Amino acid sequence: MELELSPYSLDTLKTNKKFLSANPIEFYDKDLKRAKKEKLLLQSTFKQALNRNTKLYRVKDKSKEVTDNLGFFAISVGNIDVNGSKIPSAILDYLILNNKFRKYLCEPNQYTLGIELFREILAIINDLSNTIGIRYIILEPLNQEKDLVDFYTKFGFSFIPQKNSTWMYLDIKELS
């Protein structure tokens, strides 16, 4: 499986409004409480994308081996406070994988879909940092779930060193 990451244009967002604001097939977790939070996050992200406050991407299989949508993610630009200075940062606003394919192994490196997609997202943000002045990547793991925190920690993310921060960050120069 080779990933195809397609940014939604404003016209495509408007065309897909019913789909994206409803329930995109089997995306959500089997745990109904978590699934409800995931759905609310997608709806919120979709509204932000319609207002041009974030860029929403769809993830598909380029080889067409799998025809379902594999996931969605959204990236925006904001700031992180570092010793009283506001530093421009890329924000990973949203990331969800289709529940059916979360453990799927991608060719040729045999990474799970989650790892492969996150590597692609980091590459997009790294490229973006070469075009505009951003220094950090920031994100907030859903409910600070241990599995998610561990996943991001493996990529080098740490919690922002503020009292009770729920946000994690990575210095983009660590990607080089």
C-alpha positions in Angstrom: 0.0 0.0 0.0 1.3 3.4 -0.9 -0.3 6.4 0.7 -1.9 9.3 -1.2 -2.4 12.4 0.8 -4.9 14.8 -0.8 -5.5 18.3 0.6 -9.2 19.3 0.4 -9.9 22.5 -1.5 -12.6 24.8 -0.3 -14.9 23.6 -3.1 -14.3 19.9 -2.3 -15.0 20.6 1.4 -18.3 22.2 0.5 -19.2 19.3 -1.9 -18.4 16.8 0.8 -20.0 18.7 3.7 -22.7 16.1 4.4 -20.2 13.2 4.4 -17.6 15.0 6.5 -20.0 16.4 9.1 -21.7 13.0 9.5 -20.2 9.6 10.2 -17.4 8.6 7.7 -18.1 4.9 7.5 -16.3 2.8 10.1 -13.7 5.4 11.0 -14.3 5.7 14.7 -13.1 3.5 17.5 -15.2 0.6 18.6 -15.5 2.2 22.1 -18.6 4.3 21.7 -17.5 7.0 24.2 -14.2 7.5 22.3 -15.9 7.3 19.0 -18.2 10.1 20.0 -15.2 12.3 20.9 -13.5 11.4 17.5 -16.6 12.4 15.6 -16.9 15.7 17.4 -13.3 16.4 16.7 -13.7 15.7 13.0 -16.8 18.0 12.9 -14.9 20.8 14.6 -11.9 20.3 12.3 -14.2 20.3 9.3 -15.7 23.7 10.4 -12.2 25.1 10.9 -11.2 23.9 7.4 -14.3 25.6 5.9 -13.2 28.8 7.6 -9.7 28.3 6.3 -8.2 28.0 9.8 -6.7 24.6 9.1 -6.0 22.4 6.0 -7.8 19.1 6.0 -6.3 16.1 4.1 -7.7 12.8 3.1 -5.6 9.6 3.1 -6.2 6.9 0.4 -4.3 4.0 -1.0 -2.6 5.1 -4.2 -2.4 1.5 -5.5 -6.2 1.1 -5.0 -5.7 -2.2 -3.2 -7.9 -0.6 -0.5 -10.6 1.6 -1.8 -11.9 3.0 1.6 -10.7 6.3 3.0 -7.8 5.4 5.3 -7.8 8.5 7.4 -7.9 12.2 7.7 -5.6 14.8 9.2 -5.4 18.5 9.5 -2.5 20.9 9.8 -2.6 24.6 10.7 -0.1 27.2 11.9 -0.1 28.8 15.4 2.3 29.7 18.1 4.0 28.1 21.1 5.1 30.2 24.0 8.8 29.7 24.7 10.2 31.7 27.6 7.6 34.5 26.9 8.3 34.6 23.2 5.6 33.4 20.7 7.3 31.0 18.2 5.5 30.1 15.0 4.6 26.4 15.0 2.8 23.8 12.9 -0.2 22.4 14.7 -1.4 18.9 14.0 -5.1 19.7 14.7 -6.5 16.3 13.8 -5.4 12.8 12.9 -7.6 9.7 12.6 -7.2 6.4 10.9 -10.0 4.2 9.6 -10.5 1.7 12.5 -10.4 -1.2 10.0 -6.9 -0.4 8.9 -5.1 0.9 12.0 -2.8 -2.2 12.2 -2.4 -2.6 8.4 1.2 -3.0 7.3 2.4 -0.7 4.5 4.9 -1.8 1.8 7.8 -1.8 1.4 9.0 -1.0 4.9 6.2 -2.9 6.8 5.4 0.0 9.1 1.8 0.1 10.4 -0.5 2.6 8.6 -0.3 4.9 11.7 3.5 5.0 11.6 3.7 5.4 7.8 1.1 8.2 7.8 2.7 10.0 10.7 6.1 9.9 8.9 4.4 11.4 5.8 2.8 14.1 8.0 6.2 15.0 9.5 7.7 15.2 6.0 4.9 17.6 4.9 5.5 19.8 8.0 9.3 19.7 7.4 8.8 20.8 3.8 6.4 23.5 5.1 9.1 24.7 7.5 11.4 25.3 4.6 8.8 27.6 3.0 7.5 29.5 6.0 9.1 30.2 9.4 7.9 27.6 11.8 10.1 26.1 14.5 8.0 23.5 16.3 5.3 20.9 15.7 2.6 20.8 18.4 -0.3 18.5 19.0 -2.6 17.4 21.8 -3.1 13.6 22.2 -6.8 12.7 22.6 -7.4 12.4 26.4 -3.7 12.1 26.9 -4.2 8.4 26.2 -1.0 6.4 27.1 -0.9 4.6 23.7 -1.0 8.0 21.9 1.5 9.6 24.2 3.9 6.7 23.7 3.4 6.8 20.0 4.3 10.5 19.8 7.2 10.1 22.3 8.7 7.5 20.0 8.9 10.2 17.3 10.7 12.6 19.8 7.7 14.6 21.1 7.6 15.8 24.7 5.0 17.5 26.8 5.3 21.3 26.7 7.1 22.2 30.0 4.3 24.1 31.5 2.3 23.1 34.6 -0.4 20.6 33.6 0.1 21.0 29.8 -1.8 18.6 27.7 0.1 19.6 24.5 3.2 17.9 23.1 5.9 19.5 20.9 8.8 18.6 18.7 11.6 21.0 17.4 11.5 20.7 13.6 15.3 20.7 13.5 15.1 17.2 15.1 13.6 16.0 11.8 16.7 16.7 9.8 
